[in-house]
Amino acid sequence: MKKLLFFVACAILMALLVPLVQAQSFESHVAYLLETPRRAFFYVHADRPPEVLDGPSFFDRASFDKILKGDNDRFVGESSSNEALYLDERSGCFYRTSSTNQLYHLDLVGGESDAFYGFTPTFTWRDGSMLENVPFVYDPRTAFFNKCADVRPAKKALRKKLKLTGTVKGTSLKVYEPALPKSSGELKKLYENSVFPEDETALSFNEFVARHPLVYIDDQLGSFHRLLNTKYAPAAEMGKPALYLYPEKDTTYNVTVTPVGGRITVQIPTLEKNTWKGVLAKPSGELTLNNSKYPYLYYESTTNQAMPITQGVVMEQQRVPEELGKMLDTIGFKAHEKREFLDYWLPRMNSRPYYAIQWMFNGELDKYSKLSIAPNLPIRRAFLNFRGLSKPVKLMPQMLPTLNRSMPHAFEWGGNNLAQ
């Protein structure tokens, strides 16, 4: 009887947990295995109907249905049970004809649970050298909205522009790069828009090309996957982080900002090697540095880390001022912080009929920019990630926390417009 109760309890627990896990991560879905023309794993990218999506991209119903309708499609292969797999070449999404309520993306290496966000192969180049431990990603500007991946048909016109330069170690995958770098418009544009690490600020174009910023991987299923070296991926903007300091008593601090894969582009007051040194903070929030007073420390920075919108809310533009104000109240913005936040961001959220809004908090932001304060001061961070849309889509709901604003602490807000 005890064993029966135990198994019943386990069954109930699993029934409760499985939906929760699937709502949190698309990696929980069982892979679809293609057998012909080669063995390859595919993972669920999005479900239909897209009331709650599992993948990093989100699709409105019209876009989802258009993919499944068959426009721009190409037969890819079959599973061991003769289920056909197709590729929608416009979106880079794969799907099965026998299960048309799901879109898939290809796991290139086949050994990772899911390789969408980061593909970290070992490349063996034709000259015998190797490139290891450097993540490559699909271009975040093209692969996160109504797309599964940056996948391009392996047609003659594209092949003529590329040359074979290496292989992916442990696989039969071949790696290609632009055949004539000096004539490659995409390499030139990538060079102009890239963020170089601090120790590589003087890279020439030829030096940049030699570090393999852009590769095309032949998936041996009729397509090239265009991937960017994350060390040189186009920058996302960390827009106007405003940092307030609230000590319990007058205290002098050193505040250091460390962008991840990027650099500081704007700073008020002036930083000294990414650090504001000797900032006198009062409990009221007033700051003094070099005999000048400031309401907060201000900077803007870039990062080459992708900032996909994976959850949140989509709303009509006319609702943004009221709803965004309510969000700030929930999070715990003080009255003057709320006013300054809205004064800065609302004018940047009035050009499209709909807006997708997601928040990031505290440690989540360390992936993009790190803060340190000495002597130690607890740090609270809130960051708005948004994008204007022409029509509404569905997003997985996001529960907003109320940040602990008890003294002493530092508070930072910022944002990023993905449409830029």
N, C-alpha and C positions, 0 to 999 in steps of 0.2 A: 504494500500500500504506500509506504514511504517513497519507494522508487517511482511508483506511478505519479505520485504528487510532484516529485522532483522533475520528472520529464514534462509533466503538464506545465509546471512553473517555467521551465526552460523554453517551452514552445511559446508561451505567452510573452516571455521576455524578448524572444527573437522576433515575434510578430510586432512588438512595439519598437524594437531597435532598428530593424531593417529599413522601414520607411524613413526613419530619422537619418540614418547613414546615407541613404540615397538622396535625400534632400540636401545634404551637406556637400557631397562630393560625387562627381560623375565617375571617379575612379572605382567606385564600388560596383559598377555594372560589369557583368561578365563579358569578356572580350569576344568579338566575333572573329572566327579564324577562317581566313581564306586559304584554300589549298591549291587552286589552279588560277593563273600560271605559276605562282610561287606561294610558299607558305608565308603568311603575313597576318599580323594581329591588328584589329581595329577596335577602337573604344567609343562608346556612346558620347556624342558631343551635345546633343539636345533631343528632347522628347516632344512629341506632338500628341495632343494639343499642348502648346507651351504655356501652361498655367504656372508651372514652376520648372525652371530650366536647370539642367545639371552641368552644363558646360560654361566656359568663359564667354562665349558669344551669346547674344540673345537674338531671337527671331520674332518678327511679327507674323501673324497668321498668313498673310498674303505671301511673304517671302518664303515661309516654310512650305506652303502648298505649291508654290512655283517650282521649288526644288524637286518635290515629289511628282510633279506633273510630267516631268520628262524633258523640259526645255534644256538645251545645252548639255545633254547627258551623253555619257560614253560607257559602254560595257567594260568592266574591269576584269572580272573573273568569277569563279564559283567556289562554294564551300564543298566539303565532303558529302553533304546531303543535296548537292546540286542547286543550292540557293544562289541566285545571281546577285552580284554586287555591281552597282553603278556609281559613277562619279559625275556630279554636277560641276562642270568646269567653271561656271561663273562664280560659285561660292567655295569651291574646294571641298565640298561635303560628299561623303560616300553614303550610300544607303542600300538596303536590301529590298528586293521586290516583294518578298514574303513578309516583311515586317516594316511597313512604310511609315510607321509612327516614330522612327528614330533615325537620327543622322549620326554618322561616324566620322572619326578622323583616324588616320593611319599612324600606328606606332612604328616609326622607321626602324628602330633597332630590334624590336621584338622581345627584348629582355627586360624592359622597364614596365612598371605597372601602367604608366601613362606618360608619354613624352611630349605632350602638347606645350606645356609652359617652358620646359627646358630640355633641350636635347644636348647632352654632353658627351660627344663621341671622342674617340681617339682617331685623328686623321693621320694617315700615312701618305706623305706626299711623294711624288714621282722621283724627287731628288734624294729620297731616303730619309729625310727629316720627318719629325712628327709634331703634332699639335695635340696637347692633352689638357684636360680639366678646364676647358673654356666653354661655357654654355653658348649654344646657338639657339635662336628663337625666330619664329615667324615675325615679320614686320608688324609691330603692334598697331600701326596706323591703318593696316589693311586687313588684319586677321581677327578683329575682335567684335565687329558689328555685322551681323547677317552674313558671316563667313565662318568656315571651319578652319581654313588654313590657306596659306599662299601657295597654291598648287597650280602649275602651269603645264599645258599639254606639251609633250616632248616632240614638237614638230620640227621640220627641217629648218625653218626660219630661225627658231631659237637655238637649235644645235649649232648653226653656223656662227652664232655669236659667242659660243662657249668653247672651252678646251678642257680636255680631261687633265686634271692635276693631281688626283690622288684617289684613295679609297677609304672607307670606314673600316677600321680594324675590327676583325672578328666577323665581318659580314662580306657579302659580295657586292655591296652598294658602291657605286662609283661617284666621285666628287668632281664637279666642274666649276670653273670660274670664268669670268669674261675673258675672251681670247685676246682682245685688244684693249687693255685697260685705259690707255690714253684717249681712246675713242669711245669709251663707255660712258654714256650719259648718266646711268644709274650709279656708277662708281664715283663719278665727279660730284653728283648730288649728295651721295652718302658722305663723301669726304667733307663737303661744305657744312653738312648738318650734324656731323658726328661730335661726340663729346670725348675728348682725349683724356686719359688718366694724367694726373699731375706730372708724372715723370716722362710724358710723351707729348708735351705741348708743342714741340718743334718738329713734329713729323712732317716730312715732305709727302707729296702725293705718292711718289714711288715707294717710300718707306711704309706708307699707309697700305698700299696694295700688297706689299710683301707680308703683311700680318694677316692676310686672308679675312677681310672684313665681310665679304659676301660670298656665299657658296650656293651652288645648285646641286641637289642630290637626286640622282636618277633612282626612282623607287622601283624600277624594273616592272612597273605595271602601266607604263605609258605616260608617266608624268615626271616633271621636275619639281622638287620642293625647294622654294627659295628661302634661305635662312640667313640671318644676320649674326655676326659675331657680337655678343653683348658688350664687349669692351668698347665697341665703336658704334653701337646702335644709335639711331636718332634720339635726341634728348626729349624727355618730358619735362615740362616746366613746373617747378614747385612754386606756385604763385603767391606772392606776398605773405609768407609766414611772418606773423607778428607775435613777438615773444614778450610776455609780461612777467615781471618778477614780483612776488609778494612775500617778503620775509616777515618774521615776527617782530624784528627790530632792525634798525638801520644796519645794513651789512654790505660789504664790498665783495663782488663776485668776479670770477673769470668765466666767460661763457664761450664755448667752442662749438662751431657748426662744422660737420663733416659730411658733405654730399657723397652719396654712393654712386660711383660711375659718372661723376659730373663735376661741376664747379659752381662757385657762387658768382652770380652775374650782377647782383645789385646788393648794396649794403649801406645801411644808415643806423648808427654812425659807422665810420670806417673800421674795418677789421684789421687786425695785425696777425697774419698767418692763420686766418680763419678763426681768430679769437678776439672777443671784446675783453680787454684786460682792465681791471679796476673799475667795474661798473658799481656805483653806489646805489643801492636800492632801498627805498623806504616802504613801510607797510602799506602805505596808500597806493603803491605802484609807481610812484615817481622815480625816474632813473636819472642819474647824473654821470656823465663821462667827459673828461677833459673840460670841465667847467660849463658844459652844455647840458640842458635838461631835455629828456625825451619821455613820451608816454609809454613807449615800448621799443624793443630792438627789432629792426626790420631788415630782412634779406630776401633775395630770390635766388634759386639755384636750379640746376638742371640735373637730371639723372638719366641713365640709359636703361633703367629698369622699367618694364612695362607696368602700366596701371590699368588693367582691365576692370570694367564695371561688371561684377558678378552677382550683385544683389542690390537692393535698394528700392526706389520708387520712381515711377514715371508720372509726370503731371503736366497739365496744360500750363502754358507760360503765364497766363493771368493769375494762376494760383500760387506761383512761385513765391512772391513776396510774403504772403500770409503764412504759407506752409513752412517756408524756410525759417521764418521768425519763430514759429512754434518748435521747430527742431532745435534751434539755438537755446530756447528756454528749457527744453527737455535735457539737453546736454549739460547745461549749467553755465552758459555765458553770463557774465555780469552785464549790467545795462550798457555801460560805455563800450565794452567789447562787442556786444551785439550790434550797436549802432555803427561802430567802425567796420565790422565785418560786412554788414548789409550795404553800407556806403560804397565799399570796394567791389563786392561781387554782384550785386543786383544789376548794375549797368551792363555787366557781361553776360547776363542771362535774359535778354529781351529780344533776341534776333530770330529765334526759332519758335514754332508753335508748341513744341513739347520739350521737356527736359528730363533726362535720366539722372538721378542723384544717388550717390553712394557716399557714405562716410567711412573714414578710417580713423583709428584711435591709438594713442600711446605707442606700445611696442610694434604695432603693425607698420608704423612709419619708419622704423629703423632700417628697413630694406631700402629706403630711398634717401633718407638724410638722418644723421645721428646728431643728438645734442648731448652735451655734457656741461655740468655747472659745478664749479668749485668755489667755496666749500659746498658740499652736497645740498641740493634743493630738489625735493620731489617734483617731477615734471609731468604735467598733463598736456596731451596733444590731441587736437581735433582737426581733421583735414577733409575738405569737401572735394569729391571727385565727380565731375558732371560732364554731360554732353548734350547739345541741342539735337533734336530729332525732328524729322518732317512728319512723322506719324507715331502713335503710341505703340509700345511693346510691353510685354509682361516681364517682370523681374521677380526673383525670389525675394520675399520681404526681408527687411533688415530691422532688427530690434535695436533702438538707440539706447546707449547707457547714459546714466547721469554721473558725470565725473565728480570725483571727490575734490571739492574746492576748499577744504579746510586749510587753515594756515599752519605752517608756511608752505608755499609751493610756487612753481612756475607754470604758466599756461601759454600755450602756443596754438594759434589757428592759422590755416592756410588753405590752398585749393589748387585745382588743376582742371583746366578746360580741355577735354579730350578732342574737341573739334579743331583746336589750333594746330 
